[in-house]
């Protein structure tokens, strides 16, 4: 079996979902770090809600950022694959 063409939009949609999920995990980690800084007393210098606002912002912004970036990179990568597969013949898979 030889893969000669990949649908760029279908790959991009799957990548959007996968990278948005990764962004949610990264955003949650950033939120925890922000809340830890708030709990350790660093909030006195930066304002009482800055750590919490950055944490909530990270949970919202990171999935969107990662999802959009993953969508664009996958879309471009699939299009480039289609060009390269047209020249060299695609990827050969041995499936049982």
Beta strands, then each sheet from edge to edge (+ up, - down):
strand 1: 2-3
strand 2: 91-92
sheet 1: 1+ 2-
end
